[in-house]
């Protein structure tokens, strides 16, 4: 399992909060940058405390689910690679 920081919509008013999630890296099928959330960050619509330089990634799973996480594709891919090495030796 890998731990990621997910950006979650709190309600229909588009208020957001952060939470830590653990995901199985074997179920991740793709990761890509999320320009939409960078724009929201610069519009100050995301939680207070995030630096304006933060980046966001859309993580897609084999079941069709998608989450938005704080980080870069490179960081997420490194976490996946490290976790898989630990699992498979």
MDTraj code that builds the backbone (N, CA, C; nanometers):
import mdtraj as md
import numpy as np

residues = "UNK UNK UNK UNK UNK UNK UNK UNK UNK UNK UNK UNK UNK UNK UNK UNK UNK UNK UNK UNK UNK UNK UNK UNK UNK UNK UNK UNK UNK UNK UNK UNK UNK UNK UNK UNK UNK UNK UNK UNK UNK UNK UNK UNK UNK UNK UNK UNK UNK UNK UNK UNK UNK UNK UNK UNK UNK UNK UNK UNK UNK UNK UNK UNK UNK UNK UNK UNK UNK UNK UNK UNK UNK UNK UNK UNK UNK UNK UNK UNK UNK UNK UNK UNK UNK UNK UNK UNK UNK".split()
xyz = np.array([
    [0.0841, -0.1184, 0.0000],
    [0.0000, 0.0000, 0.0000],
    [0.0882, 0.1242, 0.0000],
    [0.0412, 0.2283, -0.0646],
    [0.1107, 0.3569, -0.0604],
    [0.0157, 0.4610, -0.0041],
    [0.0733, 0.5584, 0.0630],
    [-0.0069, 0.6664, 0.1198],
    [0.0020, 0.7888, 0.0292],
    [-0.1149, 0.8466, 0.0027],
    [-0.1250, 0.9665, -0.0796],
    [-0.2123, 1.0676, -0.0058],
    [-0.1999, 1.1945, -0.0425],
    [-0.2861, 1.2987, 0.0117],
    [-0.3893, 1.3323, -0.0963],
    [-0.5147, 1.3013, -0.0662],
    [-0.6236, 1.3197, -0.1609],
    [-0.6940, 1.4529, -0.1369],
    [-0.7328, 1.5179, -0.2463],
    [-0.8147, 1.6387, -0.2388],
    [-0.9594, 1.5932, -0.2570],
    [-1.0431, 1.6245, -0.1573],
    [-1.1808, 1.5756, -0.1558],
    [-1.2765, 1.6936, -0.1570],
    [-1.3835, 1.6818, -0.2364],
    [-1.4887, 1.7831, -0.2359],
    [-1.5770, 1.7585, -0.1145],
    [-1.5903, 1.8606, -0.0314],
    [-1.6657, 1.8473, 0.0939],
    [-1.8161, 1.8519, 0.0721],
    [-1.8601, 1.9282, -0.0253],
    [-2.0036, 1.9412, -0.0478],
    [-2.0281, 1.9983, -0.1866],
    [-2.1521, 2.0262, -0.2171],
    [-2.1870, 2.0779, -0.3492],
    [-2.1440, 2.2224, -0.3709],
    [-2.0968, 2.2892, -0.2651],
    [-2.0494, 2.4278, -0.2784],
    [-1.9039, 2.4338, -0.3221],
    [-1.8503, 2.3185, -0.3646],
    [-1.7110, 2.3087, -0.4086],
    [-1.6117, 2.3534, -0.3026],
    [-1.6363, 2.3140, -0.1794],
    [-1.5387, 2.3344, -0.0730],
    [-1.4557, 2.2069, -0.0650],
    [-1.3259, 2.2216, -0.0441],
    [-1.2354, 2.1083, -0.0484],
    [-1.1627, 2.0899, 0.0837],
    [-1.1223, 1.9666, 0.1093],
    [-1.0355, 1.9369, 0.2219],
    [-0.9382, 1.8277, 0.1801],
    [-0.8357, 1.8057, 0.2619],
    [-0.7340, 1.7055, 0.2323],
    [-0.7486, 1.5890, 0.3287],
    [-0.7181, 1.4686, 0.2809],
    [-0.7128, 1.3528, 0.3692],
    [-0.6092, 1.2549, 0.3155],
    [-0.5504, 1.1811, 0.4084],
    [-0.4525, 1.0804, 0.3706],
    [-0.5264, 0.9514, 0.3364],
    [-0.4880, 0.8904, 0.2242],
    [-0.5483, 0.7641, 0.1823],
    [-0.4377, 0.6637, 0.1548],
    [-0.4679, 0.5378, 0.1755],
    [-0.3768, 0.4292, 0.1405],
    [-0.4370, 0.3558, 0.0221],
    [-0.3577, 0.3362, -0.0819],
    [-0.4077, 0.2689, -0.2020],
    [-0.3138, 0.1555, -0.2406],
    [-0.3708, 0.0565, -0.3064],
    [-0.2935, -0.0559, -0.3563],
    [-0.2322, -0.0147, -0.4905],
    [-0.0997, -0.0086, -0.5006],
    [-0.0374, 0.0369, -0.6247],
    [-0.0632, -0.0560, -0.7432],
    [-0.0996, -0.1814, -0.7164],
    [-0.1276, -0.2749, -0.8255],
    [-0.2570, -0.2435, -0.8986],
    [-0.3418, -0.1585, -0.8404],
    [-0.4694, -0.1229, -0.9028],
    [-0.4636, 0.0109, -0.9764],
    [-0.3501, 0.0783, -0.9712],
    [-0.3352, 0.2066, -1.0424],
    [-0.3021, 0.1778, -1.1882],
    [-0.3814, 0.2370, -1.2781],
    [-0.3574, 0.2149, -1.4208],
    [-0.2916, 0.3346, -1.4885],
    [-0.3120, 0.4558, -1.4332],
    [-0.2447, 0.5717, -1.4915],
    [-0.2447, 0.6889, -1.3949],
    [-0.1491, 0.7783, -1.4168],
    [-0.1416, 0.9040, -1.3422],
    [-0.1160, 1.0150, -1.4429],
    [-0.1780, 1.1285, -1.4196],
    [-0.1558, 1.2420, -1.5091],
    [-0.1738, 1.3721, -1.4320],
    [-0.1052, 1.4788, -1.4768],
    [-0.1178, 1.6073, -1.4075],
    [-0.2613, 1.6599, -1.4139],
    [-0.3004, 1.7333, -1.3106],
    [-0.4340, 1.7938, -1.3068],
    [-0.4203, 1.9451, -1.3101],
    [-0.4289, 2.0004, -1.4281],
    [-0.4201, 2.1456, -1.4435],
    [-0.5400, 2.2152, -1.3796],
    [-0.6533, 2.1482, -1.3783],
    [-0.7750, 2.2054, -1.3194],
    [-0.7527, 2.2416, -1.1725],
    [-0.6849, 2.1542, -1.0980],
    [-0.6657, 2.1804, -0.9561],
    [-0.5566, 2.2826, -0.9300],
    [-0.4624, 2.2971, -1.0221],
    [-0.3640, 2.4052, -1.0104],
    [-0.4356, 2.5391, -1.0244],
    [-0.5305, 2.5451, -1.1156],
    [-0.6091, 2.6677, -1.1346],
    [-0.6907, 2.6967, -1.0086],
    [-0.7558, 2.5937, -0.9521],
    [-0.8321, 2.6130, -0.8281],
    [-0.7432, 2.6616, -0.7148],
    [-0.6208, 2.6107, -0.7080],
    [-0.5267, 2.6541, -0.6053],
    [-0.4955, 2.8022, -0.6207],
    [-0.4712, 2.8460, -0.7431],
    [-0.4388, 2.9865, -0.7673],
    [-0.5601, 3.0780, -0.7476],
    [-0.6791, 3.0209, -0.7570],
    [-0.8011, 3.0970, -0.7286],
    [-0.8363, 3.0929, -0.5800],
    [-0.7490, 3.0295, -0.5011],
    [-0.7648, 3.0168, -0.3553],
    [-0.8934, 2.9446, -0.3162],
    [-0.9301, 2.8432, -0.3940],
    [-1.0494, 2.7643, -0.3637],
    [-1.0157, 2.6336, -0.2924],
    [-0.8868, 2.6038, -0.2785],
    [-0.8445, 2.4829, -0.2091],
    [-0.8070, 2.5163, -0.0656],
    [-0.7885, 2.4158, 0.0198],
    [-0.7635, 2.4412, 0.1623],
    [-0.6468, 2.5362, 0.1884],
    [-0.6613, 2.6164, 0.2925],
    [-0.5562, 2.7082, 0.3359],
    [-0.4350, 2.6265, 0.3776],
    [-0.3191, 2.6767, 0.3474],
    [-0.1962, 2.6082, 0.3864],
    [-0.1249, 2.5428, 0.2702],
    [-0.1952, 2.5224, 0.1590],
    [-0.1270, 2.4685, 0.0420],
    [-0.0444, 2.5787, -0.0225],
    [0.0776, 2.5461, -0.0561],
    [0.1670, 2.6411, -0.1222],
    [0.1238, 2.6582, -0.2673],
    [0.1413, 2.7761, -0.3217],
    [0.1020, 2.8035, -0.4606],
    [0.1829, 2.7229, -0.5610],
    [0.2906, 2.6581, -0.5149],
    [0.3732, 2.5762, -0.6038],
    [0.3333, 2.4292, -0.6037],
    [0.2354, 2.3915, -0.5220],
    [0.1927, 2.2521, -0.5200],
    [0.1382, 2.2124, -0.6565],
    [0.1560, 2.0859, -0.6878],
    [0.1008, 2.0294, -0.8101],
    [0.0029, 1.9195, -0.7716],
    [-0.0794, 1.8799, -0.8663],
    [-0.1838, 1.7812, -0.8409],
    [-0.1844, 1.6768, -0.9509],
    [-0.2243, 1.5551, -0.9116],
    [-0.2227, 1.4421, -1.0040],
    [-0.3580, 1.3718, -1.0003],
    [-0.4063, 1.3346, -1.1176],
    [-0.5242, 1.2490, -1.1278],
    [-0.4733, 1.1052, -1.1298],
    [-0.5185, 1.0252, -1.0343],
    [-0.4788, 0.8854, -1.0256],
    [-0.6002, 0.8008, -1.0655],
    [-0.5841, 0.7198, -1.1708],
    [-0.6921, 0.6352, -1.2206],
    [-0.6685, 0.4906, -1.1789],
    [-0.7759, 0.4244, -1.1340],
    [-0.7685, 0.2873, -1.0868],
    [-0.8363, 0.1916, -1.1843],
    [-0.8031, 0.0638, -1.1720],
    [-0.8565, -0.0383, -1.2619],
    [-1.0084, -0.0523, -1.2529],
    [-1.0690, -0.0096, -1.1425],
    [-1.2155, -0.0166, -1.1289],
    [-1.2864, 0.1064, -1.1865],
    [-1.2090, 0.1974, -1.2477],
    [-1.2667, 0.3169, -1.3090],
    [-1.2697, 0.4386, -1.2184],
    [-1.2371, 0.4208, -1.0926],
    [-1.2374, 0.5324, -0.9972],
    [-1.1186, 0.6244, -1.0236],
    [-1.1371, 0.7522, -0.9934],
    [-1.0307, 0.8511, -1.0073],
    [-1.0246, 0.9328, -0.8801],
    [-0.9020, 0.9614, -0.8343],
    [-0.8854, 1.0539, -0.7225],
    [-0.7844, 1.1605, -0.7629],
    [-0.7934, 1.2750, -0.6970],
    [-0.6974, 1.3834, -0.7167],
    [-0.6061, 1.3840, -0.5956],
    [-0.4755, 1.3821, -0.6204],
    [-0.3792, 1.3816, -0.5106],
    [-0.2834, 1.4990, -0.5228],
    [-0.2240, 1.5346, -0.4095],
    [-0.1223, 1.6390, -0.4067],
    [0.0100, 1.5731, -0.4446],
    [0.0815, 1.6316, -0.5380],
    [0.2109, 1.5787, -0.5804],
    [0.2292, 1.5942, -0.7290],
    [0.3351, 1.5331, -0.7785],
    [0.3640, 1.5338, -0.9219],
    [0.3565, 1.3905, -0.9735],
    [0.3368, 1.3728, -1.1041],
    [0.3378, 1.2365, -1.1577],
    [0.4673, 1.1621, -1.1231],
    [0.5784, 1.2328, -1.1253],
    [0.7067, 1.1692, -1.0945],
    [0.7077, 1.1145, -0.9510],
    [0.6618, 1.1936, -0.8549],
    [0.6582, 1.1501, -0.7149],
    [0.5657, 1.0301, -0.6986],
    [0.4471, 1.0349, -0.7583],
    [0.3513, 0.9246, -0.7462],
    [0.4086, 0.7984, -0.8095],
    [0.4690, 0.8118, -0.9274],
    [0.5281, 0.6955, -0.9944],
    [0.6417, 0.6354, -0.9123],
    [0.7213, 0.7192, -0.8459],
    [0.8285, 0.6677, -0.7608],
    [0.7716, 0.5896, -0.6429],
    [0.6619, 0.6388, -0.5830],
    [0.5977, 0.5671, -0.4733],
    [0.5462, 0.4311, -0.5208],
    [0.4850, 0.4277, -0.6397],
    [0.4335, 0.3035, -0.6952],
    [0.5478, 0.2049, -0.7185],
    [0.6536, 0.2527, -0.7801],
    [0.7687, 0.1677, -0.8122],
    [0.8313, 0.1111, -0.6843],
    [0.8489, 0.1950, -0.5824],
    [0.9070, 0.1511, -0.4555],
    [0.8181, 0.0461, -0.3882],
    [0.6883, 0.0687, -0.3878],
    [0.5951, -0.0242, -0.3239],
    [0.5964, -0.1589, -0.3954],
    [0.6023, -0.1572, -0.5264],
    [0.6018, -0.2829, -0.6025],
    [0.7320, -0.3606, -0.5791],
    [0.8442, -0.2910, -0.5641],
    [0.9704, -0.3581, -0.5343],
    [0.9622, -0.4264, -0.3993],
    [0.9010, -0.3590, -0.3016],
    [0.8863, -0.4176, -0.1687],
    [0.7960, -0.5405, -0.1715],
    [0.6901, -0.5341, -0.2533],
    [0.5961, -0.6454, -0.2611],
    [0.6558, -0.7672, -0.3289],
    [0.7313, -0.7427, -0.4348],
    [0.7801, -0.8534, -0.5166],
    [0.9278, -0.8866, -0.4949],
    [0.9953, -0.8113, -0.4066],
    [1.1345, -0.8384, -0.3731],
    [1.2239, -0.8001, -0.4824],
])
top = md.Topology()
chain = top.add_chain()
for i, resn in enumerate(residues, 1):
    res = top.add_residue(resn, chain, resSeq=i)
    for name in ("N", "CA", "C"):
        top.add_atom(name, md.element.get_by_symbol(name[0]), res)
traj = md.Trajectory(xyz[None], top)
